[in-house]
Amino acid sequence: MEKVALIELGISSVKLVLARVNTDQSFIVYDRLLEPLKIAKDVERDGFIKPTQIAETIKILKMYRQLCDSEGITRTLAYATYSIREAKNQKSFIEELEMVSGFKFRVLSPQEEGSGIYTGVINSLDVPKAVIVYLDETTTQLIQYSRRNILQQEIIPFGTSTLAELFLDNGATPEAQSKVMSEFFIKQLSSVSWLSSVEAEFQYVGVGAAFESLGVLSRRGKKYPLDLAHNYRLNCDDFNNVYDAVKVLDMDKRTKLKGISQNSAYELVSGLSIISALFKHLQVKDLTISIHGMSDGVLYNYAIPTTNEKPISDLLGYSLETINTFYPSPRSNTRHIYELCLVLFRQLKVLHKLSRHYVRPLKIAAYLYDSGARIGFSGSKKAAYSVVLNSQIFGASHRDIVLGAFIASAQNADDFSVSEWVRYKDLLLEEDLDAFRKLAAIVRIADGLDRTQQSHIKDIVCDVLGDSVIMKTITEADVAFEIRCAATAGLDFKKAYNKNLELL
């Protein structure tokens, strides 16, 4: 296993990402640090990075070097974003940083940075066609993609900081300032010709601190039951609820908003004003927030070289395999359990009548069914509920993750907590309760059928005869023990399917 550090030097911050990279091309980020910089204001003023900011950057990199050395980092990937190119003394600046810190920086082109953002998004969200809006302090990047290809890319030279510098503190009320900034940015969007021809099937993905702050405020306002920032979706009404509440606040009140740092508070209104322009001008109906961007894209390209050419095909499967690789539980047969679950799901289709959408929560539960055992055997199924909800699972919606958590934790039907289910009433559908019971029974049967972890059962044939379902196992081994274990799910199966279970 290799320990990799990624340093992203931007005009407003220095980010450090620490990751463990396995030989099977899986990786997991185990630490992230971000230190703010004020280079942007220097560059905006006269184009030169001042000695005080150079000294501050060196101080940060020295701290990062110390941490990397103590962590035993074996490979460092250091990048400077293309915004650094705007500085007239960027070459001498980078050379001084390299000499003092020992980190060798590569200054990215706009196209390379856009490609990194796209790679980070496409390999962490199941969104095949979208327009990515990456918003930082000085620029807004628009990247349209369709599955494996970037179709269009545009950089608007205005971001949260530049807009704030232009329009805030001009004596107008906060609401008036917000209106002017939004109208100004609509004009910038109007100059991007290809935006008017984006087809309806393309979704919108927001990346950057402004979108993350929006997500925090939206989830708090809605009392959203999950503390998951990535893949949080909000519609136009959700956005307007936040924007209408924030745009009237003065700076003092913005700094008191829960979940918003003091650094973010100053540029919060300008960021939301830009997003308001997106909703208005592009008639965006809903937006997905991604917390994974360029640094994650660089890691994907390094750990999985094929992502330089095409995204991961089975994002959910890769994500679940990665979790089990880095956080193993005593059971190592999760893939086979899922395969048996899939067979049962197909064989019992005539009874459960569930759409294929439910395969995703079924897959989550099958792979993480025994994840609670990482904590201990006693109460492991209940612990699995918390593990699923707090694992970094890609390729699944928040609803899928919640359903997967309930299914994974279901030892038997009597363990079901109505009060816990009610917590997610705004996220789950009415029909999900029936689906949960049927899928939980499938996972319990599949787990029993591979109790010895030998993968003896290669296939299952189900016949519905009267008030019974007869499951015939296809195997060349003695599976009496497995059948005995699977039969313990008979009562739950009866409650879910209204059929008796017989195993052969």
N, C-alpha and C positions, 0 to 999 in steps of 0.2 A: 504494500500500500504506500502511496506517495502522498506527502503533505504539500499542498500548493497554496501560495499566497498570490492574490491578485490585488494590485494597487491601481486605482482609477483616479488620476489627477485631473480635476476639472477647474473651471474658473471660479467656482463657488465652494468647493469642498475637496477633501482628499478621502477617498474611501479605501478601506482595507477589508478584503474578504479572504477568509481562511477555509480551505476545503480539503477533505480527504478523497483521494482518487484511487479507485481500485483497478486491478488488472482486467476486470471484466467490463470496463468502460462505464462503471457506475461511479457517481461521486455525490458527496453530501457536504453542504456548507455547514460548518459548525461554529463560526464566529463572524461577526460583521462589526466594523467600526467606521464611524464617519466623523470627521473633524471639519468644521466650517472654515472657509477662507473668504477674504474680501478682495480678491484679485479683480473681480468684475468691475468694481468701482474705479480702480486704478486704470484699467484698460479703457473704460468708457470715457474717462477724463482726458487722457492724453496719449493713450496707447502703450504706456510703459508700466511694467510691474515694478512697484516701488521696493526699495531695500527692506522696509519693515515687513512686507508681505513675503518677500523671498526668505527672510529670516524665520518667519512664522511657518512657512512651508517646510523648511529644513528641520525645524524643531519637531514638527509632526512626523516627518519621515524618519527621523532618528528614533522616535518612540516606536514607530512601526517596525523599524529594523531590530530594535531590542526585543519586541514581542516575537517577531519571526524567528530570531535566533533561539529564544527560550522555548518556542514551540517545535523546534527541529524541522523547520521548513526546508524542503529539498529542491523546490522550484518556485521561482518568482516570476510572475507575468505583470509587467508594469506598463501602463498606457496613460498617455495624456490625451484628453478629448480634443476634438478639432477646435474648440473655442479658444484653446491656448494659442492657436496659430494667430489669433487677432492681435496678440501682444507683439510690439515691435522688437522687444528684446527676448522673445521666446526661446531663441537658440541658446543664448548665453544663460538664460534662466534654467533651461533643461540641463545644460552642461554642468552648471554649478550644483544642481540637485544630485546628479549622477556622481559627481566627484565626492561629495560629502556623505551621501547615503549609501552609495554602492548599488543602488537600483538603476537598472538600465531602462530608460523610458523610450517607448515608441509613440510618436505623435500621429494620431489617426487622421485620416481624411474624412470629410463629411460622409462619403459613401461607406467607408469602413465602419464608422460609428453607427450609421443607420442599419447596416447589415448586422452589427452586434445586437442592437436593440431588437430587431426583427427575430433574430435567433433566440434571444432570451424569452421573447413573448411566445413564439410559435411552439417552443418546446416546454412551455409551462401552462399553456391554455389550450383547450380543445376548441379553438376558433379558426376554422379553415380559411375564411375570407374576412379581411378586416382592414380598416384604416387605423394605424397606430398614431396616436397623438402624444409625442414625447415633449414634455414641458419642463424647461429648467429656467435658471435665472435670466439668461440672456437670449435664448432662442426657443422657437417652437418647431419641432420636426414633425412632418407628416409623411407617413410611410404606408402606402397601399400595397397589400400583398394578397396573393391567391395561392394558398397551399404552399408550394415549393418555391414560389418566385415573388420577388419584389417587382411590382408593376410600375409604381410611381414613387418619387421621393422629392420632397420640397422642404427647404429651410426658411422659415420666417424670422428675420433678425430682431424679434422682440420676445422677451420672456417676462417672468414675474417681476424681476428686479428692474429691468429697463422700463417696463410699463409703470411701475411704482414711482420710479424717479421722474418720469414725465408728468404724471398726473396727480400723485398724492401730495399732500401738504401745500395745495394751491389755494387754500382758504375756502373751498367749496365743502358742502356737507359730504359725509362718507357715501351716501346714496347717489349724490350727483357725480361724485368721482367715479363710482362704479359704472354708472350709465355711460359716461364719456369714454372710459377704458373699453367697455364692451363694444360701443359703436366704432371706436378706433380699430379694434381688432377685427371686426366684421369687414372693414375695408381691406385689411391685410389678407383675409381669407378670400375675398372677392378677386384678388389678383392671382390666385392659384387656379388656373383654368380647368385642370382635370378634376377638381373637386365637384364641379357641377355635373359630371357624368358618372359619378360613383353610383353603382347599381344598388337596389334595395337590399339585396342579400348580403351586402358587406356590413359587418358590424363595426363598432367603434371601440377601441381599447385605449385607455388612458394610462400613461406611465409618467412617473415623476412625483415630487413631493407635494405639489398642489393637488393632484388626484388622490394621493394618500390621505391628505388632510380632509379632503371632501368626503372620502370614505369613512374616516373616523367620525366626523360630525353627523353624517347621514345615519350611520349605525347607532350612534348614541341617541339621535333624535327619534328614531324608529323603535328604540329598545330592541335592536336586533339581537337574537339569542346566541349568535356565534361571534367569537372574537377572531374572525378570519378576515384579513385585509385583502389577500390575493383572491382574484376571481369573484370579488364582490360586484354585483350588478345593481345598478340603480336606473330608474327611468326619469323622464323629464320632470314629473311631479316631485320625485324624491330630491332631484337637484334644486328645483325652485324653492322647496321648503328650506333647504340649507342656505341658498343664496339670499333669499328674502330676509332671513334672520340675521345674516352676517353683514350684508352690505350697508346696514344702517348703524353698525357699531363703530365707535371711535377706537383709536388704537389701544387705549387703556382697557376697554372692555374686551377687545379681541385677545389681549394677552391673558385674560382670565378664562378663556374657553378651555374646558377640560380636554386633554388629549392633544392640544396644539402647543408646540414649543414656542418660546419667545422669539426665536429666530424665524419661525414660520409665520408668526402672527403678523409681522409687518407686510409681508407679501401675500397674505391670505386673500385679501380683497382683489388684488390684481390677478391672482391665479384664478379665482372664481369668476372674475369678469371675462377672462379669456375663455374659460369653459362655457360661460353663458353665451358668448359669441358662437361657439361651436354648436350648441343646442339650437340657437336661433337661426343662424345662417345655413347650417347643413341639415336642419330639421332632424336632428338626432333624436330617436325615440328612446333608446336606452344605451347605457355605457357600461363596459366591463373594466374594472380597475386591475391592473397588473403591478405587482411590486417587484417584478423581475424584468431587468432591462439589459443594458450593455455588458455589465460585468458578468452577469449570468450567461449571456451569449458567448463571451470569450471562454468561460469555463466549459460550456458545452462543446465548443469547437476544439478545445484542448483535450478534454476527457474522451469525447466521442467524435473522432475525426470525420465520420460520415455526415455529421450535422453541418459541415461546411458545404455539402452538396444538397442535402435534403433533411427535413425534420424527422424526429423519432416517429415511427409509424404507429406504435401502440403506446401512447403516452401514459395511460393509466397503468398498463401492465409494467412498463419500465419504472414508473414511480413506486409501485407496490413492491416490485422486486428489489429496488434500491433500499427501501425502508427495511426490508427483511434481511438484506445483506449487511447493513451497518448496525442494525439493532435486532440481532437474531433472538428468537425464542426457542424453547426446547424442541418444538416441532419443526421439522425441516421439509415437510411434504405439502406445503401450502399450494404449490402449483397444481399438484395432482388433485387436491381437494377441490380446487376451482374447476378443473376439468370434469370431475364427477358432478359437481353442482350444475355445470353447463349441460351435461347429458340429462340430468334429472329435470332441469328447467325446460328443455326441449321435449322430453318424453311426457311431461305432465302438462304441457301447453293446453290440451283439451280441457283440463280441469281448472287450472289457475287463470287462464285467459289474460295473462299479463303481457303488456307490450315489451318490446326488446329494450326499451329504456331502462327497465329494472335489472338488466344484466350488469350495469355499472355498480349499483350498490351491492348486488350479489357478489361481484368480483372483489370489491373492497372487503366485505365480510369474510369471504373465503380465504383471502390472503392474510388478513389480520385477525382471524378468529381466535388464535392462541397468543396474540400479542400481549395480553395482560399478564401472561406467565413470566414476562421479563421482570415484573415486579415481585412476583411470588405466586405459588400455586393457589393458596387460599384466596378466594375471591377474584381469581384471575379473569373470569368472564366479565365481571363488573368492571374490572380495571381495563379490559379491552375497550369498553365504551369510551373511556377517557382518552386512551391511546389513539383511537381512530380519530376522534374529534380534534386532537392536538398534533397529529402527524401532518407532514407536508405532502399532501396528496394532489397530484396534477391530473388533468384529464377528466375531472368529475366536478359537478356543480356542488354548491353547498348543500342542496337538498339530497343529492346522492350520498354525500359524506355522512350526513345525519342519519339517513336510512341505514347506511352501511354500519354505523356505530350501534344502532339498535339491534340489527340482525346479528352482528358479531357477539353482542353481549347476552343474547337470549339463550340461557341454559335450559329453560323450559317456559311454557306459556304463562305459568303462574308468577314468574319473576317480572313480568311486564309492569312498568311504572306508568300509570296514567298521568300522574302529575308531571313527570318528566316529558312525556309526549306532548302535553299541553303547552309546555314551554316553547315548542317549535310549531305551534298551530298556524302561524303566519308564513311558515316556510314549507310545511308539508301540505299535501293534498288530502282530501277526505278518503280517497281510495287507497292511500299509502298504508293505512292501518291494516287493511285486509292483505295487501301485498307483503307487508312486514311479516305477518304470521306465516304466510305460505313460504316465503323465502327463508325464514328462520328454520322452518322444518326441513327444507332442502339442505341447508348447511349442516344441520345436526346429523342428518342421515349420511351425507357425504363424509363428514368427519369420522363417523363410526365405521364407515366402509373402508377407511384407510387408517384404522386405529394403530396398526403395527408399523405404519410408515414404510411399507414394502411395495406399495403400488401393485398389489396382486390383482385387483379388480380392473379389468381393461375396458369393460362396457357394461351397461345396464339396459335391460329391456323392460318396459312397464306395460302391463295390461290392466285395463279397467274392466272388472267383472262384477256387475251388480254393485254391492256396497263395499267392495274391496278393491285395492290396487295391489297387484302382484308384481313385485320387483325381482326379476331374475338377473343374477350377477353372472357376467361372462368372465371366467377365470380358469387358470390351469393349476391353481394351488388350493389348499384347504383354507377356506375363509370362514370357518364356523365362528371364530372369535369376532371377526369383523361384522358378520351378520348379527351376532348377539348384541354387539355395541350399537349398531344402527337401529336395532329393534327398540331400543330404549326411547327413541323419538316417536314411537307409535301413537302415544296419547296426544302429543302436539300435532302430529299429522292428522289425526282424527278431528281435532278441533279446527284445524285450518282448512282441510279439504272435505270434511264430512264423509270420509272413507276410512275403512280399516286398512292397515298396512301389513302386507305379508312379504317376507323376504326369503328368497331361495338362492 
